[in-house]
Amino acid sequence: MVNQLEHEINRRRTFAIISHPDAGKTTLTEKFLLYGGAITLAGAVKGKKAKHAVSDWMEIEKQRGISVTSSVMQFQYEDYCINILDTPGHQDFSEDTYRTLMAADSAVMVIDASKGVENQTRKLFKVCLLRDIPIFTFINKMDREARNPFDLLEEIEQELGIKTCPINWPIGSGKEFKGVYEREKKRILAFTANNGQREVEAVEADLADPDLEQLIGREHRQALVDDIELLDGAGDAFDLGQVRHGKLSPVFFGSALTNFGVEPFLEDFLKMTTAPLPRHSNLGEVDPFDPDFSAFVFKIQANMNKAHRDRIAFMRICSGKFEKGMEVQHVQGGKKMRLSQPQQMMAQDREIIEEAYAGDIIGVFDPGIFSIGDTVCAPSKKWEFEGIPTFAPEHFSLVRQVDTMKRKQFIKGTSQIAQEGAIQIFQELGGGMEEVIVGVVGTLQFDVLEHRLKNEYNVDIRMEGLPYQYIRWIENEDLDPKTLQLSSDTKRIQDLRGNHLLLFANEWSIRWAQEHNKELRLSEFGRS
C-alpha cells in the first residue's frame, strides 16, 4: 500500500503556466495536452470563430479570445501524471492568478521572443519568488521576428533578478528560423513547418560537423559556433539545486503555434521538476507522503454548469490519498463531512473520480461552506495550512441593482462572485448590501461582474466609478476607525468579514493618515 502511495505521488507534477497576455501560454498548454493524448486537435485561440481553445470555457472568454478564469487540467505523459494550472494571462485577472500559484509546485514562464519581459510577467514572477518554487522559461514565437537571444536573457536577469541557463539555443528567427541547438546532447533540432502536428526529427550535428553549413547555412553556422562558445565560457552553469529554489531558470526557445521545441521542453522540464513539495501548516511542514489526506481550497467557481447552478471548490491535495466517500474534517468549519461529487477537470469537461493523490487538483461540490484558504484533512489530524493573502484591488466602483425587487439575487450574485475571489466587496461602516463598493485588480473584472450578474443571476446593475487608488487594511484590531483623523478624500469601509479598511485617493492621503494617527498600522494585504 505504502509503495503504491509513494509511486503515485512521485509521478505527480503540478505546475502553473504564467505569462503576459498574448505570449502564447494557452497555445503551449494545448500542445502539452496534445502530447498527452488528452485532446486530438488543438483549438487555436486566434482561429476560426467556431473554434476556441480547450482551456477557455466561460462565454466571455470565447467572445474575447482570452483566459479569464484559471483552468485546471490533468493528463498522463509517459509515466508522469501532470496537473496543469493554466492561469489567466490578462492583466485584469492577476488576483486569481496569484492564488492559483499557491497551488503549484513550479511555474513555466512564457515570454514573447519579440517583446521580452512584460509588465504582467513581473507581477507573477514576484509571487513565484515568494513561494521559492522552480521557474522554467519558454521563449515563444521564434518562428516570428525575434530579439537577440542574449538581449532576452540579459533582460530576464536584470528585470526579474534570476540567473538563466539556456538548455537549447535558437538558430535564426522568423523566416530564417532553422531550429535549435540542444547544448547537452550537442545536436540540432531542425525546424520545418509541418502544420504543427508533431515534432520534426532531430538531426545529429556537432558544431565541428562539415555538413552543418549545408544544413543551416554559412552565416547561421558561424553565428551558432560563436554564440555557443560565448555561452560555454561566460554563461551560468546548470545547477539543479539552484533551479529547485528559484535562483536559476532553465531557458528553452521554440514555437508553440508551430509545435516546434515543445516536446523536448516538456521532457526536460519533467526531469528537472520535483514530485509534490511539503506545505507549511500551524503544526509545521506537512509531508506529501504522509498517508493521511489533507488539502486546501485555492479557488471557488460558481455556475461552471449554468444548467445546474452549481458551485465548485478547487482543492490542492497536499498529502496522502483521497478516496471517494471518505470522511474528512473541515478545519475552519469545525465539522466532519464527506466531499460530494469529487471530480477532475478538462476545461468544461468533468470526470467523477474514485481516488486522487498529493499533487492532484480536485473539484468538489460546495454547498456554500468553503472559503478560499480553507483546510480539509483526515479527522485524526488538526493541520491548518497557511492562509492565502488577499491582494489589494486597484480600481473601485459603487455598484447597485437597477430593480430593487431583485435585492436577494443581487446580494447572492455579488457575494458568490466575491467568494470566488474575482472581485472584493466592501461596505460603508454600518451600511447595508443595497449598494456595495466593488474593488478589482483590473477594470475588465467590472465587465465580467456585469456580464455574470446579468446572465447567471438575471440582475442588471448600475456602476459608478470612485476616485480612489489605494486601499489599506487596518491592522489594529481594537481601533475604532471613527476616531481616526483623516483627510476629506479618505473613506472608512469594512469587508464582508467585518475587517476595517481605508480607501485613499492618493499616496499623500496615506502619509497624512499615518502622520496624524501615530498608532495606526496599515497593511497592503488582507487574509482569506
N, C-alpha and C positions, 0 to 999 in steps of 0.2 A: 504493500500500500504506500509506504513512505517513498520507495523507489519510483513508483508511478507518479506520485505527487511531485517529487523533485524533477523528474523527467519533463513533466508537463510545464512546470514553472520555468525551468531552464530554457525551454524552447520559445518562451514568450518574448516578444519585442514590442514595446508600446512607445510610439513616438508621435510628435506633433510636427506638422509642416507649416512653417511661418514664412511670410513674405509681405512686401508692399503689394498693393493691388496691381493686377495685370502682369505679374512677373512670371506667371505660368504654373503656379502652385497646384491649382485644381487639375490641370492637364497632367502634371507629373504624378499626382495621386492616381489618376485613371490608368496611367501606364503601369504603375505598380499592380493595380487590380487586374490588369490585362495579363501580366506575367503570372499572377497567382491563379489565373483561371476563374476569378470571381466575376468578370464580365467578358464578353466576347467581342464587343465593339465599343471603342471609346467615343463618347459624345462630345465633340469639340465645343468648347464654350462659345466660340465665335462662329459656329457652323450654321446650318440652315435653321430657320425659325422653329421647326418642329423638333429639333434635336438639342437636348440640354445635357450638361454634364451630369453624370450619375450621382454625384455627391451634392448637387444643388436641388433641393426638393420643394422649398417653400415657393409659393406662387410669385411673390415679389422678386425672388432670386431669378426665376425663369424670365420674368419681364426685363430685368436689368442686366442679366448675364454676370452676376457677382455672387459670391458666397456670403450670405447674411448670417446664418447660424452655423455653429460648429457641427460638422458631420462626424460620425464615428463609424468606422468600417473595419471588419476583420476578414483576413484571408490567410490561406496557407501558401507558403513558398518553400520548396524543398522540405527540410524538417522543421522549419520555423512556423510559429503561429503569430501573425503580425496584426497588431491593432494600430490603425492609423487614425489620428485625430486631425481632420482637415479643418483648420481654423479659418474664420472669416479673414480675408485679406483686406477688405475695405476699411479705411481708417476709422470709419464711424462705428466699427464693431470691435474695437480693441478690448473693451471691458470683458466681453465674452471670451475673447482670445486669451486674456491674462489668466482667467480661471481654468481654461482648458489646459494651459501649460502646467498647471498644478497637478494634472493627472498624468503627465507624460514623464518618461524616463530619459528621453533625449529629444533633440529637435533637429529638423532638417530646414536650413535657411536657404530659400530660393532667391537668387539675385539675377536681375536682368543684365545681360552682358553689355548692353549699350548704355544703361542708366546707372549701374553700380549701386551703392548703398543709398536707400531712400528713407524718407522720414519714418514711415511706419516700421521699417526693419529695425531702426534704432530703438524704438519703444519696446518692441517684442524681445529684442536681444537683451535688454536690461532685465526683463523678467526671468529669462533663461539664466543670466548670471546670478540672480538672487537664489535660484534653485540649485546652482552648482552642477548643472547637467551637461552632458556632451552635446556639442553643436557641430553639425556637419553642413558644409556649404556646397550647394549645387548651383554653379553659374550657368544659367539657362540662355537659350536663344542664340547659340553660337552659329546657327545657320543664317543669322542676320548679321548686319554690320555690327561689330563689337569694339569696345575699347581695348586698349593694350592690356593683356592679362596681368603684366607686372603692376600696372597702374591700379587695376582692380584689387589685387592682393594688398597693395600698399594702402588703399582706401579702407578696406576691411580692417586692417590692423590699426590704422590711425583713428578711424571713426568709432570702431567698436571695442578697441583695446584688447584684441585677442590675436595671438600669433596664428599664422597659416602655414599649411604644408600641402602643396599640390600633389595629389595622388596620380593625376594624369595631366597632360599639357596639350592645349589646343594647337592645331596646325592650320593657321589661317582662320578666316571667319567670313560670314556672308556667302557670296557666290564662290569665294576662294576657300571655303571651309573643306579641308581634306580629311579631317578626322582628329584623333587624339593619340598621344604617345603615352603608354602606361609605363610609368617610371620603374616600378619594382620588377615587372615582368619583361621590361625592355622590348616591348612590341608595339606595333601601331594598329589601332582600330581604324580602318579606312572608312570614310563616310561616303555612302552612295545613297541618294534619295530613293526610297523604296516604299513611299506612301505610309511610312511608319508602322509597318506590320510587325516586324521583328528586328532584332539587331542584325547588322551585316556581319559577315565573317571577319574575324581578326586576321590581320596579315602580320606574320612574324617578320620583323625587320629591325636589325641592330642599327645603331646610328652610323656605324662604320660600313654598313652594307653598301656595296657599289650599286645595287639595284634601287636604293632608296630614292635617288634623284629621279629615276624613271617613274616611281610610284607617286611621289608628291610634288615633283618639280624642283629645279635647281635652287630657286630663291627660298622656297619653303624648307628645303633640306638644310641650307646654310643657317637660316633663322632658327630652326629647331636645334641644331647642333650647338649654336651659340647660347640659346635660352637654357638648355639642359645643363650646359657647363656652368652657367651663372647660378642656376638653382642648386646644383650639387655643391657649388663652392660657397655660396652666401646664404642660401635659404635655411629655414629652420628644419632640423631633422625630425622625422616622425617619432613621436613618443606617446605610446598608448596610454600611459598613466596621466599625462597632461591632457590628452583628448578626453578621458573619462571624468576629468574635473573641470571641463570647460575652459581650459587655459590655451588649448591648441585646436584649431579647426581644420580637419582634413578637407581639401577643396577638390571638387570634381567639375569638369567642363563637359557640356553636352547640349542636347536639344530635345526637350520633352515632346514637342509637337511632332517632330520627325522620328522620334523614338530612338535617337542616337545617344549612346552613352548611358542610358537609363538602367539597363540590366546589370552591366558591370558595377555601376554605382550601388545598386540595391545589394548585390552580392558582397561587395567590400563593406558597405555600411552594416550589414547584418553580422559580419565577422568582428567588426570593431565595437559594436554596441554590447551592452551587458543585458543579462536577464533582469527582471524587475528589481528595483532598488528598495532598501529599507525606508520606512517612513517614520517621521517623528510623532510621538504621542505624549500625553501627560504622564505616561509611565515609562518613558524612554523610547528607544528605537524599536519598531515592530519589524521583525524578520519576515520577509515574504514566504520563507519556507516553514514558518510556524504552522502546524496543521490546523490551528483554529482560524476560522474565517473572520475577516474584517474588511471593511470598505468605507469609502466616504463619498458623499454626494458632491459633484462638482458642477452639475448643470441640471436645470429643470426646464422641460419644454412642454407647453400646453398645446393641445389641438394639433398634434402631428397627424392624426387621422381625423379630419374635420367631421366625418360621418359619426364618429364615436365620442367626440368632445372629450378626449382623454388627456391625461397629464402624465408625462413620463419623467422619472428621476433617473439621471445617468449616474452610475456609481463606478468608481475605480476600485477594483478588488486589490487590497494591499497585502493580504496574507491568506494562506490556506486554500481551501476548495469550497466553492459554493455548490450546493445541490438543491434542485427544485423541491420546494415543500419544507425545507429545513427551517427551524425556529431560530430567530436572531433577536438581538437586543437593539432597540433604537435608543441610543445612549441619551440624546438630548430630550427625547420624549419620555424616557424612563419606563418604556413598555416593551414587552416581548411581542413579536409579531412574525408572520410569515410573509415573505416578499412575493407579491402577487404578479403573475404573468411575466416571469423573467425572460428577457429576450435580448438578442443581439441584433445589430443593425447593419443593413447595407443600404445607406441612404434611407429612402422611404420604405424599403422592403424590410420586413422583420421576420425573425425566426424564434419561436419559443425554444428555450434551451433547457437541458436537463442538468448540466453542470458547467462550471467555469472556474478558472484558476487565477491566482495572483498575477496581476498584469493585465487581465482582461477588463473590458468595459461592458457592463450590462445595463440595460434599461429595465426599470420595474414600474408597475402601475403605482401612481402616487395619489391617494385619496385626499391629499391636501395637508399631510402631516410633515412632509420633509421640507427642510430649508437647505440652501447651499452651504456646504461645510459640515453637514451632519454626519455622524459616525454610526454605522451599524456593525455589530460584531457578534461572535458566539456568546450566548448568555453567561458562560463561565468567565468571560473577560470584562474588564471595565476600561478598555482603551478609549481614548478620545483624541482623535487626530487634531493637529493644529488647524485653527480656523483659516479660512481663505480671506485675504484682505478685500475690502470694498474700496474701489478706486474712485477718486474724486471726479464727478462729472464736470464738464466744461461749458455746457450750454443749458439754459433754463427757460421753461415756458410755464405760464399759468394755463391749466387745462380744465375745461368744464364741459359737461354734456349739453347738447342742444336741447333735447327733450327731457325736461325734469321728471317725467314719468318713468324714465329708464335709469333712475338712480342706482337701483340694485345691479343692473347689468354693467353700468359704468364702474361701480366700486369693484365688482367681481373681475371685470376685464383688466382694469388698471392694476389691481392687486396681484392678479395671476401673472401678468407680464412683468411686473416688478419682481416677483418671487423668482422668475426665470433669470433675472439679472440683466435683461435687455435695457431696462430703464430703472431709475431710482425715484421714489415718490417721497415728497416732503409736504408738511402742512405748516401753516402758521400756528404759533403756540395757542393751544386751546381751540383751534379751528376744526371743522368737520371735513367730511370727504366729498362735499358737494362740488368743491373745486380743489385741485391739488397742484402743487408745484412739481413739475417733472424735470429731472436732471438727466442729461445724456452725455456720453463721451463725445459723440459726433452728431451733427444735425440730421443725418439720414435716419437716425433712430426715431425722430419725430414722425417722419413719413411712415415708418414701419408701424409705430404705435397707432397712427390714424387708420392705416390700412387694416391692421388686425382687429381693432375695435369695431370697425365697420363690417368686416367680413366674418369675424368669428363671434362677435357679441351683439351685432346689429345696433351699434351705438355710434351716432355722429357726434363729433366734438368740435369745440372752438379752441384755438390755441393763440395765446398772446405772449410774444417773446418778452423776456425780462432782461433788464440791463446788467445782470450780474455775471462776473467772470470767474469768481473763485468761491469755493465752499470749504469750510473747515469744521471738523468735529471738535466739540468742547470736551476735553479730557477730564476736567474737574467734575466728578460725579455729584458733589454736594453743592455745586454752584448754581444759584438761581439766575438764568440768563437775563431776567428782567432787571436785575440790579447792575448790569454792566453799563459802563459809559461807552457809547458807540456813536460813530458818525451818522449823519442823517441818511446816507445811502447804504447802510448796512441793515440786513434783515435777520431777525431771530426766527428760527424754524425748528422743527423736530422731524425725525424719520418715523417709520411705522413701528419701530421698537421703542420709541419714546426717548431716543438719544437726542440731545440738544446740539444744534449746529448754527453756524452763522454764514450768511451769504454776503459777499463783498463785491462792490463794483470794480475795485481796482486794488493794486498792491498797497497803495497809500493808506487805504481804509484798514487793511490788515495791520500795518505798522501802528496806526493811530490807536486801534483797539488794544494792542499789546502794550503800548506806552502808557495808556490811561487805565489799564487794568493789570497791574503787575502780577497778580496771582493767576491770571488766565493762561491756560495751557491749551494750545490748538494742535490738531493733527490733520495731515492730508489724507489719512486712511481711516476707514471705519473697519469694523469686524463683522463678518457674516454671522 
